[in-house]
Amino acid sequence: MAIVNKKIGLTDTEVLAVPSGSRFAVTTIMVCNTASADTGGNNDTTFDLHFVPNGQAKGNADPNANQILNDLKIAGADTFTLDTEKIVLEGGDRVIAVSQSPANLAMTISYLEV
């Protein structure tokens, strides 16, 4: 099992890229809002997540074609976990995330090479 960690930026952030000739099974994705909790919601952050097949651009011809999470809000000091489904990615496939302001999010992906 392997993990990759990356801070999600305000522009497209490639979190995971599968090398040519490899196949990865994503077991868990966790996104943590590293800012402190606040009652006013000033540290709440939303993000989008895309699984982009080899040879395609994020969104492809349709901006939402490979989007799996849209504008998901994570409160300050909270963590979102995606672990109910296993996703198999082929060589050249990518996981891309983009945050809205404030950029407080860190993503961890756990995967197995299969």
N, CA, C and O atoms as a GROMACS GRO file, in nm:
protein
  456
    1MET      N    1   0.085  -0.117   0.000
    1MET     CA    2   0.000   0.000   0.000
    1MET      C    3   0.090   0.123   0.000
    1MET      O    4   0.196   0.124   0.062
    2ALA      N    5   0.045   0.226  -0.069
    2ALA     CA    6   0.120   0.351  -0.078
    2ALA      C    7   0.025   0.467  -0.052
    2ALA      O    8  -0.096   0.454  -0.065
    3ILE      N    9   0.083   0.580  -0.014
    3ILE     CA   10   0.003   0.701   0.002
    3ILE      C   11   0.073   0.817  -0.067
    3ILE      O   12   0.195   0.818  -0.085
    4VAL      N   13  -0.008   0.914  -0.106
    4VAL     CA   14   0.043   1.039  -0.161
    4VAL      C   15  -0.031   1.151  -0.089
    4VAL      O   16  -0.152   1.142  -0.067
    5ASN      N   17   0.041   1.256  -0.054
    5ASN     CA   18  -0.017   1.372   0.015
    5ASN      C   19   0.010   1.497  -0.066
    5ASN      O   20   0.120   1.514  -0.120
    6LYS      N   21  -0.089   1.584  -0.075
    6LYS     CA   22  -0.068   1.708  -0.150
    6LYS      C   23  -0.164   1.814  -0.099
    6LYS      O   24  -0.280   1.786  -0.069
    7LYS      N   25  -0.114   1.937  -0.089
    7LYS     CA   26  -0.199   2.052  -0.058
    7LYS      C   27  -0.274   2.088  -0.186
    7LYS      O   28  -0.213   2.096  -0.293
    8ILE      N   29  -0.405   2.109  -0.176
    8ILE     CA   30  -0.487   2.141  -0.293
    8ILE      C   31  -0.481   2.291  -0.316
    8ILE      O   32  -0.513   2.370  -0.228
    9GLY      N   33  -0.440   2.329  -0.436
    9GLY     CA   34  -0.428   2.470  -0.471
    9GLY      C   35  -0.555   2.529  -0.528
    9GLY      O   36  -0.656   2.460  -0.545
   10LEU      N   37  -0.548   2.659  -0.556
   10LEU     CA   38  -0.662   2.731  -0.614
   10LEU      C   39  -0.674   2.708  -0.764
   10LEU      O   40  -0.772   2.751  -0.826
   11THR      N   41  -0.576   2.642  -0.823
   11THR     CA   42  -0.582   2.600  -0.963
   11THR      C   43  -0.571   2.447  -0.964
   11THR      O   44  -0.544   2.386  -0.860
   12ASP      N   45  -0.590   2.386  -1.079
   12ASP     CA   46  -0.586   2.240  -1.089
   12ASP      C   47  -0.459   2.185  -1.024
   12ASP      O   48  -0.348   2.226  -1.057
   13THR      N   49  -0.478   2.091  -0.932
   13THR     CA   50  -0.367   2.029  -0.861
   13THR      C   51  -0.369   1.880  -0.892
   13THR      O   52  -0.462   1.809  -0.854
   14GLU      N   53  -0.265   1.832  -0.961
   14GLU     CA   54  -0.255   1.689  -0.990
   14GLU      C   55  -0.206   1.619  -0.864
   14GLU      O   56  -0.090   1.634  -0.824
   15VAL      N   57  -0.294   1.544  -0.802
   15VAL     CA   58  -0.262   1.478  -0.675
   15VAL      C   59  -0.197   1.342  -0.700
   15VAL      O   60  -0.106   1.303  -0.627
   16LEU      N   61  -0.243   1.272  -0.802
   16LEU     CA   62  -0.190   1.139  -0.833
   16LEU      C   63  -0.192   1.120  -0.983
   16LEU      O   64  -0.291   1.148  -1.050
   17ALA      N   65  -0.079   1.070  -1.037
   17ALA     CA   66  -0.069   1.034  -1.178
   17ALA      C   67  -0.017   0.891  -1.185
   17ALA      O   68   0.087   0.860  -1.127
   18VAL      N   69  -0.089   0.804  -1.254
   18VAL     CA   70  -0.049   0.664  -1.265
   18VAL      C   71   0.054   0.650  -1.376
   18VAL      O   72   0.028   0.690  -1.490
   19PRO      N   73   0.172   0.595  -1.344
   19PRO     CA   74   0.274   0.578  -1.447
   19PRO      C   75   0.228   0.483  -1.558
   19PRO      O   76   0.146   0.394  -1.535
   20SER      N   77   0.281   0.504  -1.677
   20SER     CA   78   0.251   0.417  -1.790
   20SER      C   79   0.284   0.272  -1.755
   20SER      O   80   0.388   0.244  -1.696
   21GLY      N   81   0.196   0.182  -1.791
   21GLY     CA   82   0.216   0.040  -1.764
   21GLY      C   83   0.176  -0.004  -1.625
   21GLY      O   84   0.190  -0.122  -1.590
   22SER      N   85   0.126   0.088  -1.544
   22SER     CA   86   0.084   0.055  -1.407
   22SER      C   87  -0.067   0.062  -1.396
   22SER      O   88  -0.136   0.117  -1.481
   23ARG      N   89  -0.116   0.004  -1.288
   23ARG     CA   90  -0.259   0.011  -1.254
   23ARG      C   91  -0.268   0.027  -1.103
   23ARG      O   92  -0.211  -0.052  -1.028
   24PHE      N   93  -0.341   0.130  -1.058
   24PHE     CA   94  -0.357   0.157  -0.915
   24PHE      C   95  -0.503   0.140  -0.875
   24PHE      O   96  -0.593   0.179  -0.949
   25ALA      N   97  -0.525   0.080  -0.759
   25ALA     CA   98  -0.658   0.073  -0.699
   25ALA      C   99  -0.660   0.172  -0.583
   25ALA      O  100  -0.591   0.153  -0.483
   26VAL      N  101  -0.738   0.278  -0.598
   26VAL     CA  102  -0.750   0.378  -0.492
   26VAL      C  103  -0.844   0.322  -0.387
   26VAL      O  104  -0.959   0.287  -0.416
   27THR      N  105  -0.796   0.314  -0.262
   27THR     CA  106  -0.876   0.257  -0.155
   27THR      C  107  -0.942   0.363  -0.068
   27THR      O  108  -1.054   0.344  -0.020
   28THR      N  109  -0.873   0.475  -0.048
   28THR     CA  110  -0.926   0.581   0.038
   28THR      C  111  -0.874   0.717  -0.009
   28THR      O  112  -0.758   0.730  -0.048
   29ILE      N  113  -0.961   0.816  -0.004
   29ILE     CA  114  -0.921   0.956  -0.024
   29ILE      C  115  -0.969   1.033   0.097
   29ILE      O  116  -1.087   1.028   0.134
   30MET      N  117  -0.877   1.106   0.160
   30MET     CA  118  -0.912   1.192   0.273
   30MET      C  119  -0.873   1.335   0.240
   30MET      O  120  -0.765   1.360   0.185
   31VAL      N  121  -0.961   1.428   0.272
   31VAL     CA  122  -0.934   1.570   0.252
   31VAL      C  123  -0.955   1.639   0.385
   31VAL      O  124  -1.063   1.634   0.443
   32CYS      N  125  -0.849   1.704   0.434
   32CYS     CA  126  -0.852   1.770   0.564
   32CYS      C  127  -0.846   1.921   0.546
   32CYS      O  128  -0.761   1.973   0.474
   33ASN      N  129  -0.936   1.991   0.613
   33ASN     CA  130  -0.928   2.137   0.619
   33ASN      C  131  -0.837   2.169   0.736
   33ASN      O  132  -0.874   2.150   0.852
   34THR      N  133  -0.716   2.216   0.706
   34THR     CA  134  -0.613   2.236   0.807
   34THR      C  135  -0.631   2.365   0.887
   34THR      O  136  -0.556   2.390   0.981
   35ALA      N  137  -0.728   2.447   0.850
   35ALA     CA  138  -0.755   2.570   0.925
   35ALA      C  139  -0.833   2.537   1.052
   35ALA      O  140  -0.891   2.429   1.064
   36SER      N  141  -0.833   2.629   1.145
   36SER     CA  142  -0.904   2.607   1.270
   36SER      C  143  -1.055   2.618   1.250
   36SER      O  144  -1.103   2.682   1.156
   37ALA      N  145  -1.128   2.555   1.340
   37ALA     CA  146  -1.274   2.566   1.338
   37ALA      C  147  -1.315   2.707   1.377
   37ALA      O  148  -1.253   2.769   1.464
   38ASP      N  149  -1.419   2.757   1.313
   38ASP     CA  150  -1.471   2.889   1.351
   38ASP      C  151  -1.621   2.891   1.330
   38ASP      O  152  -1.672   2.833   1.233
   39THR      N  153  -1.692   2.956   1.418
   39THR     CA  154  -1.839   2.956   1.413
   39THR      C  155  -1.894   3.036   1.296
   39THR      O  156  -2.007   3.012   1.254
   40GLY      N  157  -1.817   3.130   1.243
   40GLY     CA  158  -1.864   3.211   1.132
   40GLY      C  159  -1.846   3.146   0.996
   40GLY      O  160  -1.896   3.198   0.896
   41GLY      N  161  -1.776   3.034   0.990
   41GLY     CA  162  -1.755   2.965   0.863
   41GLY      C  163  -1.650   3.027   0.774
   41GLY      O  164  -1.641   2.993   0.656
   42ASN      N  165  -1.570   3.119   0.828
   42ASN     CA  166  -1.468   3.186   0.746
   42ASN      C  167  -1.360   3.092   0.696
   42ASN      O  168  -1.297   3.120   0.594
   43ASN      N  169  -1.337   2.981   0.766
   43ASN     CA  170  -1.235   2.886   0.724
   43ASN      C  171  -1.291   2.768   0.644
   43ASN      O  172  -1.216   2.680   0.604
   44ASP      N  173  -1.422   2.767   0.620
   44ASP     CA  174  -1.482   2.663   0.537
   44ASP      C  175  -1.428   2.676   0.395
   44ASP      O  176  -1.410   2.787   0.344
   45THR      N  177  -1.401   2.563   0.332
   45THR     CA  178  -1.347   2.562   0.197
   45THR      C  179  -1.419   2.456   0.114
   45THR      O  180  -1.453   2.350   0.166
   46THR      N  181  -1.443   2.485  -0.013
   46THR     CA  182  -1.502   2.387  -0.104
   46THR      C  183  -1.398   2.344  -0.206
   46THR      O  184  -1.300   2.413  -0.232
   47PHE      N  185  -1.422   2.225  -0.265
   47PHE     CA  186  -1.331   2.177  -0.368
   47PHE      C  187  -1.405   2.087  -0.466
   47PHE      O  188  -1.514   2.037  -0.438
   48ASP      N  189  -1.344   2.069  -0.582
   48ASP     CA  190  -1.390   1.977  -0.686
   48ASP      C  191  -1.285   1.868  -0.701
   48ASP      O  192  -1.167   1.890  -0.678
   49LEU      N  193  -1.331   1.747  -0.740
   49LEU     CA  194  -1.240   1.635  -0.762
   49LEU      C  195  -1.274   1.569  -0.895
   49LEU      O  196  -1.390   1.545  -0.927
   50HIS      N  197  -1.169   1.540  -0.972
   50HIS     CA  198  -1.184   1.479  -1.105
   50HIS      C  199  -1.096   1.355  -1.114
   50HIS      O  200  -0.982   1.355  -1.069
   51PHE      N  201  -1.150   1.247  -1.175
   51PHE     CA  202  -1.072   1.132  -1.217
   51PHE      C  203  -1.060   1.144  -1.368
   51PHE      O  204  -1.158   1.127  -1.440
   52VAL      N  205  -0.940   1.173  -1.416
   52VAL     CA  206  -0.919   1.207  -1.557
   52VAL      C  207  -0.854   1.089  -1.629
   52VAL      O  208  -0.740   1.054  -1.598
   53PRO      N  209  -0.925   1.027  -1.724
   53PRO     CA  210  -0.868   0.915  -1.799
   53PRO      C  211  -0.749   0.959  -1.885
   53PRO      O  212  -0.739   1.074  -1.926
   54ASN      N  213  -0.660   0.864  -1.911
   54ASN     CA  214  -0.544   0.887  -1.996
   54ASN      C  215  -0.586   0.949  -2.129
   54ASN      O  216  -0.680   0.902  -2.194
   55GLY      N  217  -0.518   1.055  -2.168
   55GLY     CA  218  -0.545   1.119  -2.296
   55GLY      C  219  -0.654   1.224  -2.292
   55GLY      O  220  -0.676   1.292  -2.392
   56GLN      N  221  -0.722   1.240  -2.180
   56GLN     CA  222  -0.827   1.341  -2.169
   56GLN      C  223  -0.778   1.458  -2.084
   56GLN      O  224  -0.687   1.445  -2.003
   57ALA      N  225  -0.841   1.572  -2.106
   57ALA     CA  226  -0.819   1.688  -2.021
   57ALA      C  227  -0.924   1.688  -1.911
   57ALA      O  228  -1.028   1.625  -1.924
   58LYS      N  229  -0.895   1.759  -1.804
   58LYS     CA  230  -0.996   1.772  -1.698
   58LYS      C  231  -1.120   1.834  -1.759
   58LYS      O  232  -1.113   1.941  -1.819
   59GLY      N  233  -1.233   1.768  -1.745
   59GLY     CA  234  -1.357   1.818  -1.802
   59GLY      C  235  -1.382   1.772  -1.943
   59GLY      O  236  -1.497   1.767  -1.987
   60ASN      N  237  -1.275   1.738  -2.018
   60ASN     CA  238  -1.288   1.693  -2.157
   60ASN      C  239  -1.375   1.790  -2.235
   60ASN      O  240  -1.363   1.911  -2.213
   61ALA      N  241  -1.460   1.745  -2.323
   61ALA     CA  242  -1.547   1.835  -2.400
   61ALA      C  243  -1.658   1.892  -2.312
   61ALA      O  244  -1.703   2.004  -2.333
   62ASP      N  245  -1.700   1.814  -2.213
   62ASP     CA  246  -1.801   1.857  -2.117
   62ASP      C  247  -1.727   1.892  -1.988
   62ASP      O  248  -1.656   1.806  -1.935
   63PRO      N  249  -1.741   2.014  -1.935
   63PRO     CA  250  -1.665   2.053  -1.816
   63PRO      C  251  -1.684   1.961  -1.697
   63PRO      O  252  -1.599   1.958  -1.608
   64ASN      N  253  -1.792   1.885  -1.693
   64ASN     CA  254  -1.819   1.798  -1.578
   64ASN      C  255  -1.804   1.650  -1.610
   64ASN      O  256  -1.843   1.566  -1.529
   65ALA      N  257  -1.748   1.616  -1.726
   65ALA     CA  258  -1.746   1.478  -1.772
   65ALA      C  259  -1.674   1.383  -1.676
   65ALA      O  260  -1.717   1.269  -1.659
   66ASN      N  261  -1.565   1.427  -1.615
   66ASN     CA  262  -1.491   1.337  -1.527
   66ASN      C  263  -1.485   1.388  -1.383
   66ASN      O  264  -1.396   1.352  -1.306
   67GLN      N  265  -1.581   1.471  -1.348
   67GLN     CA  266  -1.590   1.526  -1.212
   67GLN      C  267  -1.668   1.429  -1.124
   67GLN      O  268  -1.776   1.385  -1.161
   68ILE      N  269  -1.612   1.397  -1.006
   68ILE     CA  270  -1.684   1.308  -0.915
   68ILE      C  271  -1.732   1.380  -0.789
   68ILE      O  272  -1.825   1.332  -0.724
   69LEU      N  273  -1.673   1.493  -0.755
   69LEU     CA  274  -1.720   1.576  -0.644
   69LEU      C  275  -1.728   1.719  -0.693
   69LEU      O  276  -1.636   1.769  -0.758
   70ASN      N  277  -1.838   1.786  -0.661
   70ASN     CA  278  -1.861   1.923  -0.708
   70ASN      C  279  -1.886   2.015  -0.589
   70ASN      O  280  -1.984   2.001  -0.517
   71ASP      N  281  -1.795   2.110  -0.571
   71ASP     CA  282  -1.815   2.216  -0.472
   71ASP      C  283  -1.846   2.160  -0.333
   71ASP      O  284  -1.934   2.210  -0.263
   72LEU      N  285  -1.772   2.056  -0.294
   72LEU     CA  286  -1.793   1.992  -0.164
   72LEU      C  287  -1.732   2.078  -0.054
   72LEU      O  288  -1.613   2.110  -0.057
   73LYS      N  289  -1.814   2.116   0.043
   73LYS     CA  290  -1.768   2.204   0.152
   73LYS      C  291  -1.713   2.122   0.268
   73LYS      O  292  -1.773   2.025   0.313
   74ILE      N  293  -1.595   2.165   0.315
   74ILE     CA  294  -1.535   2.106   0.434
   74ILE      C  295  -1.512   2.220   0.533
   74ILE      O  296  -1.441   2.316   0.504
   75ALA      N  297  -1.571   2.206   0.649
   75ALA     CA  298  -1.558   2.308   0.754
   75ALA      C  299  -1.416   2.310   0.810
   75ALA      O  300  -1.345   2.210   0.803
   76GLY      N  301  -1.376   2.424   0.865
   76GLY     CA  302  -1.246   2.434   0.930
   76GLY      C  303  -1.229   2.323   1.033
   76GLY      O  304  -1.321   2.294   1.109
   77ALA      N  305  -1.111   2.262   1.035
   77ALA     CA  306  -1.074   2.154   1.128
   77ALA      C  307  -1.151   2.025   1.105
   77ALA      O  308  -1.150   1.937   1.192
   78ASP      N  309  -1.217   2.010   0.990
   78ASP     CA  310  -1.293   1.888   0.961
   78ASP      C  311  -1.222   1.809   0.851
   78ASP      O  312  -1.136   1.862   0.781
   79THR      N  313  -1.258   1.680   0.838
   79THR     CA  314  -1.201   1.593   0.736
   79THR      C  315  -1.312   1.518   0.665
   79THR      O  316  -1.405   1.468   0.729
   80PHE      N  317  -1.303   1.511   0.532
   80PHE     CA  318  -1.394   1.434   0.448
   80PHE      C  319  -1.321   1.307   0.406
   80PHE      O  320  -1.205   1.312   0.367
   81THR      N  321  -1.390   1.193   0.413
   81THR     CA  322  -1.331   1.065   0.372
   81THR      C  323  -1.418   1.000   0.265
   81THR      O  324  -1.539   0.989   0.280
   82LEU      N  325  -1.353   0.957   0.157
   82LEU     CA  326  -1.418   0.885   0.048
   82LEU      C  327  -1.357   0.745   0.048
   82LEU      O  328  -1.246   0.726   0.000
   83ASP      N  329  -1.432   0.647   0.102
   83ASP     CA  330  -1.375   0.512   0.112
   83ASP      C  331  -1.477   0.401   0.088
   83ASP      O  332  -1.449   0.285   0.118
   84THR      N  333  -1.594   0.435   0.037
   84THR     CA  334  -1.696   0.333   0.017
   84THR      C  335  -1.682   0.260  -0.116
   84THR      O  336  -1.732   0.148  -0.130
   85GLU      N  337  -1.614   0.319  -0.211
   85GLU     CA  338  -1.593   0.257  -0.342
   85GLU      C  339  -1.443   0.249  -0.369
   85GLU      O  340  -1.367   0.335  -0.325
   86LYS      N  341  -1.402   0.148  -0.442
   86LYS     CA  342  -1.263   0.136  -0.485
   86LYS      C  343  -1.258   0.175  -0.632
   86LYS      O  344  -1.341   0.131  -0.712
   87ILE      N  345  -1.163   0.258  -0.667
   87ILE     CA  346  -1.149   0.308  -0.804
   87ILE      C  347  -1.020   0.252  -0.862
   87ILE      O  348  -0.914   0.264  -0.801
   88VAL      N  349  -1.027   0.191  -0.981
   88VAL     CA  350  -0.909   0.139  -1.048
   88VAL      C  351  -0.869   0.237  -1.157
   88VAL      O  352  -0.949   0.271  -1.244
   89LEU      N  353  -0.743   0.282  -1.150
   89LEU     CA  354  -0.690   0.377  -1.247
   89LEU      C  355  -0.582   0.308  -1.329
   89LEU      O  356  -0.498   0.235  -1.276
   90GLU      N  357  -0.584   0.331  -1.460
   90GLU     CA  358  -0.487   0.274  -1.553
   90GLU      C  359  -0.372   0.372  -1.575
   90GLU      O  360  -0.380   0.488  -1.534
   91GLY      N  361  -0.267   0.325  -1.640
   91GLY     CA  362  -0.153   0.409  -1.672
   91GLY      C  363  -0.195   0.536  -1.746
   91GLY      O  364  -0.272   0.530  -1.842
   92GLY      N  365  -0.146   0.650  -1.701
   92GLY     CA  366  -0.180   0.779  -1.761
   92GLY      C  367  -0.301   0.846  -1.700
   92GLY      O  368  -0.323   0.965  -1.723
   93ASP      N  369  -0.381   0.774  -1.623
   93ASP     CA  370  -0.496   0.835  -1.554
   93ASP      C  371  -0.445   0.926  -1.443
   93ASP      O  372  -0.338   0.903  -1.387
   94ARG      N  373  -0.524   1.029  -1.410
   94ARG     CA  374  -0.482   1.126  -1.308
   94ARG      C  375  -0.597   1.159  -1.215
   94ARG      O  376  -0.714   1.151  -1.253
   95VAL      N  377  -0.563   1.197  -1.093
   95VAL     CA  378  -0.658   1.251  -0.997
   95VAL      C  379  -0.624   1.399  -0.982
   95VAL      O  380  -0.512   1.434  -0.943
   96ILE      N  381  -0.721   1.485  -1.013
   96ILE     CA  382  -0.700   1.630  -1.008
   96ILE      C  383  -0.803   1.693  -0.916
   96ILE      O  384  -0.922   1.662  -0.923
   97ALA      N  385  -0.755   1.780  -0.828
   97ALA     CA  386  -0.843   1.852  -0.736
   97ALA      C  387  -0.817   2.002  -0.751
   97ALA      O  388  -0.708   2.043  -0.789
   98VAL      N  389  -0.920   2.081  -0.723
   98VAL     CA  390  -0.905   2.227  -0.722
   98VAL      C  391  -0.988   2.281  -0.607
   98VAL      O  392  -1.104   2.243  -0.588
   99SER      N  393  -0.927   2.372  -0.531
   99SER     CA  394  -0.992   2.431  -0.414
   99SER      C  395  -1.040   2.571  -0.447
   99SER      O  396  -0.985   2.638  -0.535
  100GLN      N  397  -1.142   2.614  -0.377
  100GLN     CA  398  -1.180   2.754  -0.381
  100GLN      C  399  -1.118   2.820  -0.258
  100GLN      O  400  -1.073   2.752  -0.166
  101SER      N  401  -1.117   2.950  -0.256
  101SER     CA  402  -1.055   3.025  -0.146
  101SER      C  403  -1.140   3.015  -0.020
  101SER      O  404  -1.263   3.019  -0.030
  102PRO      N  405  -1.081   3.003   0.096
  102PRO     CA  406  -0.938   2.997   0.126
  102PRO      C  407  -0.880   2.857   0.100
  102PRO      O  408  -0.948   2.757   0.120
  103ALA      N  409  -0.755   2.852   0.058
  103ALA     CA  410  -0.690   2.725   0.022
  103ALA      C  411  -0.634   2.658   0.147
  103ALA      O  412  -0.515   2.667   0.177
  104ASN      N  413  -0.722   2.590   0.220
  104ASN     CA  414  -0.686   2.527   0.347
  104ASN      C  415  -0.683   2.375   0.339
  104ASN      O  416  -0.669   2.310   0.443
  105LEU      N  417  -0.694   2.317   0.221
  105LEU     CA  418  -0.717   2.173   0.212
  105LEU      C  419  -0.591   2.094   0.178
  105LEU      O  420  -0.511   2.135   0.094
  106ALA      N  421  -0.576   1.979   0.245
  106ALA     CA  422  -0.470   1.883   0.215
  106ALA      C  423  -0.537   1.749   0.185
  106ALA      O  424  -0.626   1.706   0.257
  107MET      N  425  -0.492   1.683   0.076
  107MET     CA  426  -0.551   1.556   0.034
  107MET      C  427  -0.450   1.443   0.052
  107MET      O  428  -0.331   1.458   0.023
  108THR      N  429  -0.500   1.330   0.102
  108THR     CA  430  -0.421   1.208   0.111
  108THR      C  431  -0.496   1.100   0.034
  108THR      O  432  -0.615   1.078   0.054
  109ILE      N  433  -0.423   1.032  -0.056
  109ILE     CA  434  -0.479   0.920  -0.131
  109ILE      C  435  -0.401   0.795  -0.094
  109ILE      O  436  -0.278   0.793  -0.100
  110SER      N  437  -0.473   0.691  -0.055
  110SER     CA  438  -0.414   0.560  -0.028
  110SER      C  439  -0.448   0.470  -0.147
  110SER      O  440  -0.563   0.464  -0.190
  111TYR      N  441  -0.347   0.398  -0.198
  111TYR     CA  442  -0.372   0.314  -0.315
  111TYR      C  443  -0.282   0.191  -0.312
  111TYR      O  444  -0.180   0.186  -0.243
  112LEU      N  445  -0.323   0.091  -0.390
  112LEU     CA  446  -0.246  -0.031  -0.410
  112LEU      C  447  -0.213  -0.044  -0.557
  112LEU      O  448  -0.295  -0.010  -0.642
  113GLU      N  449  -0.094  -0.091  -0.588
  113GLU     CA  450  -0.064  -0.124  -0.727
  113GLU      C  451  -0.120  -0.263  -0.753
  113GLU      O  452  -0.092  -0.356  -0.678
  114VAL      N  453  -0.199  -0.277  -0.860
  114VAL     CA  454  -0.262  -0.406  -0.890
  114VAL      C  455  -0.218  -0.456  -1.026
  114VAL      O  456  -0.261  -0.563  -1.069
   0.00000   0.00000   0.00000
